Every structure is written in structure tokens, then in C-alpha cells.
């Protein structure tokens, strides 16, 4: 079987969610050493500049950079590899692991490393907002407000225990439901303008499922389109109804969202700077927000069984 390219470097986020971090890391190291006996294994502690670390790895000749962490870590490594000949490997160790899930990568680190060792290189799309890369999605409205509220509670001391973090999450949710922050947005799509008032906008790198129990899942990572989901103006109680409909698997995106399928998009807001969720991380950007799809801009090592389109044809 053809092995992945080498040299290989693993960038392990030491703050990721592995219960037995050192043991998991050693298991990954042993598997990937079979591919590259000179494997480099770099631990990323708090304060490390991941982009700078990636550039050093590329300058030293690494052909595969393995991101071992959550979606934020994977985003940071992927951003350094866009339009580069080196490929991204993924060992999921976060909470949601959206990108790994869509590539059919095992959540268990050792199994994911084995898939990586036996995997193959494909190309996938990424999205871009004001030159910031996203591999999953970008969001406006409710989510940034929720994150800001939750982090505020955690900063007051609630982030130190499991119960405290739960209360911070609950407080963030209650803040959103109480305020129901709506924003006026001007969408410029294919030269046409739509003005809408909405509590939430999701710009997705390829189509996201938004119904039943497959929220956020994608069947394709390479269709070269952004899918834009704009929630219709909602009262506090209709948002609560949407929430419970989602919990009980009766959520209908047709009732909640207007959808657009685009290659490029401009979103203008009244605020000069706005909080934007980018693969789960909140960044503040200057309005207008310029979104575009970058088709097949990222090389990724996918499991050998991964199929890249609905017809089941493997991409070489």
C-alpha cells in the first residue's frame, strides 16, 4: 500500500481533550513512526504561535503536518497549508471534531493515527472571510453573543470546575434567549442585494445538514460552494420553540432559515466591527465581510475508504 509522504510532523495541542494525554500521544507516536522513523513530535503549549510553528515545519521540509487537537487547532494548521504542496493530517482531540467527523476519521487517537498511516491524499475546499480561513463554518449573531457571555462568566471564576462551566454555559444560553439580538444585514449575492433582519447567520463551507440528528454534517467537502443560512426574524418564544424542536428531532430548516448557495458573498452590517465565529473561535472583523470559497485549496490525508462524492468515486 502506498504510504503518505514524509517527513511527517505531529503538532500536538497539549490542552486538547484527551483524558490520558501522554499515553494517547505515545500511542499516536508509535503508529506514525512506522510511516516515518524520523517522525517529529512537537507539543504545543499555551502561548505557542501555531502559524509560526507550521511555517518552521514547512521550511524544514515537512510534507505532512498532523494537527492533533480540536477544530481550532486543525483550523490553525490548515490555514498554514492552503495552496501549499504539504498535506494536513488530523488526529481529533476536541469537543465537536466537525472536520474529522466529515472525513470519517475515528475519534480514538490511536485508531485515527492508523487511518492516517494507511490513508491517501485528497483535496478539499476551504472558506475565507476577510482573508481568514475556515474549514467548517463562520457564524454571526447569536453564537458570538453566547460565547462572549459564557466567557465572561468563566472569567469570574465559573470556568474552574465542571459545575461552574455548566453554569457558565447555561448563563450564556439564558443571556441569548433574554436579549434575542437581531442585526440588520445587507447580503450582496451575484450583484443582487437582500436586506434582512436576523438573529443568526451561518456561512458554511459546503452544505451543512440542519435537521434531525445530523446537525452540521456534510456529505461533500469539495463541491466548491458556500451555503448561507439566514435565520428568519424570531421572537424569544419562537427561538425557544426552535430549540425544543431541535432537541426532539423535529426541527425544520425550511421553517427557520432562508438559504443561498454561492461562490462569493458580501455581508454588510451597521457596525464597523463585528464579532465573527470562525470554526468556533470568535474574532472581531471590519465590516463589510467578504466571503469566498477556495475550491480544493487544501491537501488532506483522508482514510483510504473515504469517498469524495455522492457517487462513491474516489479522488486520486
GIVENWO-V281954 format. One record per backbone hydrogen bond with DSSP energy under -1.0 kcal/mol. CO is the residue of the C=O (numbers start at 1). NH is the residue of the N-H. If there is no record, write none. Layout:
BEGIN
((CO & NH) (CO & NH))
END
This chain:
BEGIN
((7 & 63) (7 & 64) (8 & 40) (9 & 66) (10 & 42) (11 & 68) (12 & 44) (13 & 16) (20 & 24) (21 & 25) (22 & 26) (23 & 27) (24 & 28) (25 & 29) (26 & 30) (27 & 31) (28 & 32) (29 & 33) (32 & 36) (36 & 39) (40 & 10) (42 & 12) (44 & 14) (45 & 48) (49 & 53) (50 & 54) (51 & 55) (52 & 56) (53 & 57) (54 & 58) (55 & 59) (56 & 60) (57 & 62) (58 & 61) (63 & 87) (64 & 9) (65 & 89) (66 & 11) (67 & 91) (68 & 13) (69 & 93) (70 & 74) (71 & 75) (72 & 76) (73 & 77) (74 & 78) (75 & 79) (78 & 81) (81 & 84) (87 & 65) (88 & 301) (89 & 67) (91 & 69) (93 & 17) (97 & 101) (98 & 102) (99 & 103) (100 & 105) (101 & 104) (108 & 112) (109 & 113) (110 & 114) (111 & 115) (112 & 116) (113 & 117) (114 & 118) (116 & 119) (120 & 302) (122 & 300) (124 & 298) (126 & 294) (127 & 134) (128 & 292) (129 & 132) (132 & 129) (134 & 127) (136 & 205) (137 & 279) (138 & 203) (139 & 277) (140 & 201) (141 & 145) (142 & 146) (143 & 147) (144 & 148) (145 & 149) (146 & 150) (147 & 151) (148 & 152) (149 & 153) (150 & 154) (151 & 155) (153 & 158) (154 & 157) (154 & 159) (161 & 165) (162 & 166) (163 & 167) (164 & 168) (165 & 169) (166 & 170) (167 & 171) (168 & 172) (169 & 173) (170 & 174) (171 & 175) (172 & 176) (173 & 177) (174 & 178) (175 & 179) (176 & 180) (183 & 198) (185 & 196) (186 & 268) (187 & 194) (188 & 266) (189 & 192) (192 & 189) (194 & 187) (196 & 185) (198 & 183) (199 & 142) (200 & 231) (201 & 140) (202 & 229) (203 & 138) (204 & 206) (204 & 227) (209 & 216) (211 & 214) (214 & 217) (217 & 209) (221 & 125) (225 & 206) (226 & 262) (227 & 204) (228 & 260) (229 & 202) (230 & 258) (235 & 239) (236 & 240) (237 & 241) (238 & 242) (239 & 243) (240 & 244) (241 & 245) (242 & 246) (243 & 247) (244 & 248) (245 & 250) (246 & 249) (252 & 256) (253 & 257) (256 & 232) (258 & 230) (260 & 228) (262 & 226) (263 & 293) (265 & 291) (266 & 188) (267 & 289) (268 & 186) (272 & 287) (274 & 285) (276 & 283) (277 & 139) (278 & 281) (281 & 278) (283 & 276) (285 & 274) (289 & 267) (290 & 130) (291 & 265) (292 & 128) (294 & 126) (294 & 297) (297 & 83) (298 & 124) (299 & 88) (300 & 122) (302 & 120) (303 & 306) (309 & 312))
END
